[in-house]
Each structure stands twice: as C-alpha cells, then as structure tokens.
Amino acid sequence: MSLTVAIQMDPIEDVDIRGDSTFVLALEAQARGYDLYHYGPQDLSLLDGRVIANARPLKVRQQLGDHFTLGDVERIDLADTDVVLMRQDPPFDMSYITATHLLEKIHPQTLVVNDPASVRNAPEKIFVTQFEGVLPPTLISSDLREIKAFRKEHKDIIVKPLYGNGGAGVFHLKPDDENLTVVHEMFTEFYREPMIVQRYLPEVRQGDKRIILVDGKPVGAINRVPEAGESRSNMHVGGQAFASTLTPREQELCEIIGPSLKEQGQIFVGIDVIGNYLTEINVTSPTGLQEINRYDDVKLEATIWDCIESKL
C-alpha cells in the first residue's frame, strides 16, 4: 500500500532512537514505502476551513547521531495525506486541545491516529474514571479539606498533576508527612486544574506494568520497577524494565476497557497497571514499543501499521 503519512511530533533531533516509539513507527512506515512528512504543532494552521501544515519530507535511519534527514519545507494540505500520526508529547494543555480541534476537521477522510475528538475527550487520568471497579481509591479535587479527609482515610497517598506526564510532579505523602499543605499550595499556584490523589499502592515496588493495546486488544507488556527510594517507575527517573506477561486480572482490565477504546478510534494505547488496579489510560502519545520488542522479540510498530492499513 502506498501512503502519505504526516507525523505531528516534537523535534525529531531530540528523540532517543533507542527508546522512542514514534521513531520506530516512522522506520516501519518508511520500510513499507510510505512517504513521510514531519511537522510540529506550531506548524499547523487553519485557513478558510483547510488544515495546512508547513511540513518537511522525512527520512529516518537507525544510526545514533545521524538518525534523520529533513527536506525543504512544503506547505501541505493535510486533507491530501492518508494518515496523520498525532505524536507530540503532553502536557495536555490548550495547545494540545487546539490541535485536536484542527485535526478533527480532516478526520476520518484522512485517518488521524488516535482519533482527535476521542483524544480530546479522554484526558488520561480522567478517562479511566469512566470504568467501574478498575481504579484504586481516587480523589480529583483542589479542596484541601477533601484531600486531608482522603489522607485520613487512606493514610499513604500519591498526589500528582491531573494533566502531567512522565512522572513529573508526583509526590508520595505518608500519614505523618507535614508537607501536604505545602504541596497543595504549590499545585494551586502552578496549576488551575484540580490535582489527582490516590491511595498509595505498595505493589508498585514489584512494578508498574505498561500494557500496549492496539485497536482495543492487548499486544504486549513490560514491567517497570522503581529504583530504591523512588515511588515513580518511569524509566527516565531510574525505573528498570523487565519482561512480563499479563495476569488474569490484567487481561480482565483490558477486556473491560478494550471495546470502548476500539469504538472511540483509539488505535494505539498504553495503560498502566499496579497490582490489581488500572491507574492511567495513555492515549495522547503512548510509549513502550521498543522495550516490549526487545523482550518479546516482536515488532509492535508493524502490528500498529497493519491495523491502520486495515482501516483505510
């Protein structure tokens, strides 16, 4: 199949080709003979109903320090492309939301992955609350009285930004920790949104599992274990990845959310599971493909492109 693919992402020069999921998606697309373009959200415009991008032809290669070539800027109408990959990293802010509104104007005639309207309606820490019985005890609030009452009930808690990513701004507060008020003051000063508070899950010491779903079906998983003295398992803050398979409970969680993901056009999704609980559904720019590929000897980027092709 001959396709023209535009990739909306962060600067290509900044990606770590040893771990970046967008990079291997681009490699696989190139291997299939697709024509690739790269542009950033700031290169996107709406002109008289047409969605325009000042994009550059892209070539990629698996070579550290020399992993891409960009051609000259071309002004392209995204309605003339076959697929747009929306792959810029969060934060899920008004810039991100605006991009979903613009891309919604060309979808599904041009297939946008993931569906931009569904992405907009599925903030990762709020979307998961739609599914009953999957979350640990959770509070979304800015009210310090409610947060104190929640900690009084659940003792150990995790406090994090509602629209954060990558483990930034995550605090583990124990029952005797005197910093709750200070953390609340910091959050309300820097964020207009409520914070999310959850009961601390000690099972995180055994790992925070990232499971990849394609079109609502689980296709692979890795277990990310935090380093000693750290409650976050994100690999860029020292977490280590280990090979993993799905437990019966994790399979059940996937079966609970999978039909909704498929119905909403969420083709490439990453979920996070600690113990028996689902903590996040990542639909904006999920990662984990390369780690699972290495441990399971698979090629999940090919699975994703097979799925995309089947929908065109």
BAPA-424020 format. One line per 5 residues: number of its first residue (from 1); their letters; for each residue x, y, z of C-alpha. Coordinates in steps of 0.5 Angstrom, whole numbers. Each point is the difference from the previous one (the first is absolute). Layout:
<recs>
NUM) a) X Y Z ~ ...
</recs>
This chain:
<recs>
1) msltv) 0 0 0 ~ 3 7 -2 ~ -2 5 5 ~ 2 7 2 ~ 1 1 7
6) aiqmd) 1 6 4 ~ 3 0 7 ~ -2 5 5 ~ 5 0 6 ~ 5 3 4
11) piedv) 7 2 -4 ~ 3 -6 -3 ~ 7 2 2 ~ -2 -1 7 ~ -2 -7 0
16) dirgd) 3 -6 3 ~ 0 -5 -5 ~ 2 -6 5 ~ -7 1 3 ~ -4 5 -4
21) stfvl) -7 -4 -2 ~ -1 6 -6 ~ 7 -1 -3 ~ -2 -8 -1 ~ -7 2 -2
26) aleaq) 4 4 -5 ~ 5 -5 -2 ~ -5 -5 -1 ~ -4 5 -5 ~ 6 1 -4
31) argyd) 1 -7 -1 ~ -7 -1 -2 ~ 2 5 -6 ~ -5 6 3 ~ 2 7 -1
36) lyhyg) 2 3 7 ~ -1 8 2 ~ 2 3 7 ~ -3 6 3 ~ -1 3 7
41) pqdls) -7 2 3 ~ 3 7 -1 ~ 0 -1 -8 ~ -8 -1 0 ~ -5 5 -3
46) lldgr) -7 0 -2 ~ -1 4 -6 ~ -7 1 -2 ~ -2 -7 2 ~ 6 -3 -3
51) viana) 5 -3 5 ~ 7 2 -2 ~ 7 -2 3 ~ 7 2 -2 ~ 3 -7 0
56) rplkv) 7 -3 -3 ~ 1 -6 -3 ~ 3 -5 5 ~ 5 -6 -1 ~ 2 -4 6
61) rqqlg) 5 -5 2 ~ 3 -4 6 ~ 6 4 1 ~ 2 3 6 ~ 2 8 -1
66) dhftl) -3 -1 -7 ~ -7 -2 0 ~ -4 4 -5 ~ 0 5 -6 ~ -5 5 -1
71) gdver) -1 3 -6 ~ -2 7 -2 ~ -7 3 3 ~ -6 -2 -4 ~ -7 4 1
76) idlad) -4 -7 0 ~ -8 0 1 ~ -1 -6 5 ~ -6 -2 -4 ~ 4 -2 -5
81) tdvvl) 4 -5 4 ~ -2 -7 2 ~ 2 0 7 ~ 2 5 6 ~ 3 -3 6
86) mrqdp) -1 5 6 ~ 6 -2 4 ~ 2 6 4 ~ 1 -1 7 ~ -4 3 5
91) pfdms) -2 5 4 ~ -7 -1 -2 ~ -1 8 0 ~ -4 5 -4 ~ 5 -1 -6
96) yitat) -1 -8 0 ~ -7 1 0 ~ 0 5 -5 ~ 4 -5 -5 ~ -5 -5 1
101) hllek) -6 5 -2 ~ 4 2 -6 ~ 2 -8 -2 ~ -8 -1 1 ~ -1 4 -6
106) ihpqt) 3 -5 -4 ~ -1 -7 3 ~ -2 -5 -2 ~ 0 1 -7 ~ 8 1 2
111) lvvnd) 1 -5 6 ~ 2 3 6 ~ 4 -4 5 ~ -3 0 5 ~ -7 3 -2
116) pasvr) 1 7 2 ~ -7 1 3 ~ 1 -6 5 ~ 7 2 2 ~ -3 7 2
121) napek) -6 -4 4 ~ 5 -5 3 ~ 5 4 5 ~ 4 -6 2 ~ -2 1 8
126) ifvtq) -7 2 -1 ~ -2 -5 -6 ~ 2 -6 5 ~ -5 2 5 ~ -6 -2 -5
131) fegvl) 1 -7 1 ~ -2 -3 7 ~ 4 -4 4 ~ 7 1 -3 ~ 3 6 4
136) pptli) 3 0 7 ~ -4 5 4 ~ 1 6 -3 ~ -2 8 1 ~ 0 5 -5
141) ssdlr) 0 7 4 ~ 3 6 1 ~ -3 1 7 ~ 5 -1 6 ~ -6 -2 4
146) eikaf) -2 -6 -4 ~ 8 -2 -1 ~ 1 0 7 ~ -6 -5 1 ~ 2 -4 -5
151) rkehk) 7 -1 3 ~ -3 -1 7 ~ -4 -6 -3 ~ 5 -3 -5 ~ 7 2 4
156) diivk) 5 -1 -5 ~ -2 5 -6 ~ 3 2 -7 ~ -1 7 -2 ~ 1 2 -8
161) plygn) -2 5 -5 ~ -6 -2 -4 ~ 3 1 -6 ~ 7 -1 1 ~ 4 -6 -3
166) ggagv) 7 -3 0 ~ -1 -1 8 ~ 1 8 1 ~ -3 3 6 ~ -1 -7 3
171) fhlkp) 0 0 8 ~ 0 -6 5 ~ -3 3 6 ~ 0 -4 6 ~ -5 1 6
176) ddenl) 5 3 4 ~ 3 5 -5 ~ -1 7 1 ~ 0 2 -7 ~ -7 -1 -2
181) tvvhe) -2 8 1 ~ 7 2 -4 ~ -1 -5 -6 ~ -8 3 0 ~ 3 7 0
186) mftef) 5 -2 -6 ~ -5 -3 -4 ~ -6 5 1 ~ 6 5 -2 ~ 2 -3 -6
191) yrepm) -6 -4 -3 ~ -7 3 -1 ~ -3 -7 0 ~ -1 -5 6 ~ 5 -5 2
196) ivqry) -1 -7 0 ~ 1 -4 7 ~ 0 -8 0 ~ 1 -5 5 ~ 8 -2 0
201) lpevr) 1 -7 -3 ~ 6 -3 4 ~ -1 -5 -6 ~ 4 5 -4 ~ 6 -3 3
206) qgdkr) -1 -6 -4 ~ -1 4 -6 ~ -5 5 -4 ~ -2 -4 -6 ~ 0 3 -7
211) iilvd) -5 -3 -5 ~ -1 1 -7 ~ -7 0 -3 ~ -1 0 -8 ~ -7 1 -2
216) gkpvg) -2 -2 7 ~ 4 -6 0 ~ 6 -1 5 ~ 6 -2 -4 ~ 6 0 5
221) ainrv) 2 3 6 ~ 6 2 4 ~ 1 0 8 ~ 4 7 2 ~ 3 -1 7
226) peage) 1 7 4 ~ 7 0 3 ~ 2 0 7 ~ -3 6 4 ~ -4 2 -6
231) srsnm) -8 0 -1 ~ 0 1 -7 ~ 1 -6 -5 ~ 1 5 -6 ~ 7 -2 -4
236) hvggq) 3 7 -1 ~ 0 0 8 ~ 3 -6 1 ~ -5 -6 -1 ~ 2 -6 -3
241) afast) -4 -4 -5 ~ -1 -8 1 ~ -3 -5 -5 ~ -7 -1 2 ~ -7 -4 -2
246) ltpre) -7 2 2 ~ -3 -3 6 ~ -7 -2 0 ~ -2 7 4 ~ 4 4 -5
251) qelce) -4 -4 -6 ~ -6 2 3 ~ 1 7 1 ~ 2 0 -8 ~ -7 -3 -1
256) iigps) -3 5 4 ~ 2 6 -4 ~ 2 -3 -7 ~ -7 0 -3 ~ 0 8 2
261) lkeqg) 7 1 -3 ~ -2 -3 -7 ~ -6 3 0 ~ 3 7 1 ~ 5 -1 -5
266) qifvg) 6 0 5 ~ 5 -5 -4 ~ 6 1 4 ~ -1 0 7 ~ 4 -1 6
271) idvig) -2 -2 7 ~ 3 0 7 ~ -2 -5 5 ~ 3 -1 7 ~ -2 -6 4
276) nylte) -8 -1 -2 ~ -1 7 -2 ~ 0 4 -6 ~ 3 7 1 ~ 0 3 -7
281) invts) -2 -1 -7 ~ 5 4 -4 ~ -3 2 -7 ~ 4 6 -2 ~ 7 -3 -1
286) ptglq) 1 -6 3 ~ 7 -4 0 ~ 3 -6 2 ~ 0 -4 -7 ~ 8 0 -1
291) einry) 0 -3 7 ~ -5 -5 -1 ~ 3 -2 -7 ~ 7 -2 4 ~ -3 -4 5
296) ddvkl) -5 -4 -4 ~ 3 0 -7 ~ -6 3 -3 ~ -1 6 -5 ~ -6 4 3
301) eatiw) 1 6 -5 ~ -2 -5 -5 ~ -6 -2 4 ~ -2 7 0 ~ 1 2 -7
306) dcies) -4 -7 -2 ~ -5 3 4 ~ 0 7 -3 ~ 0 -3 -7 ~ -6 -5 1
311) kl) -4 7 2 ~ 2 4 -7
</recs>
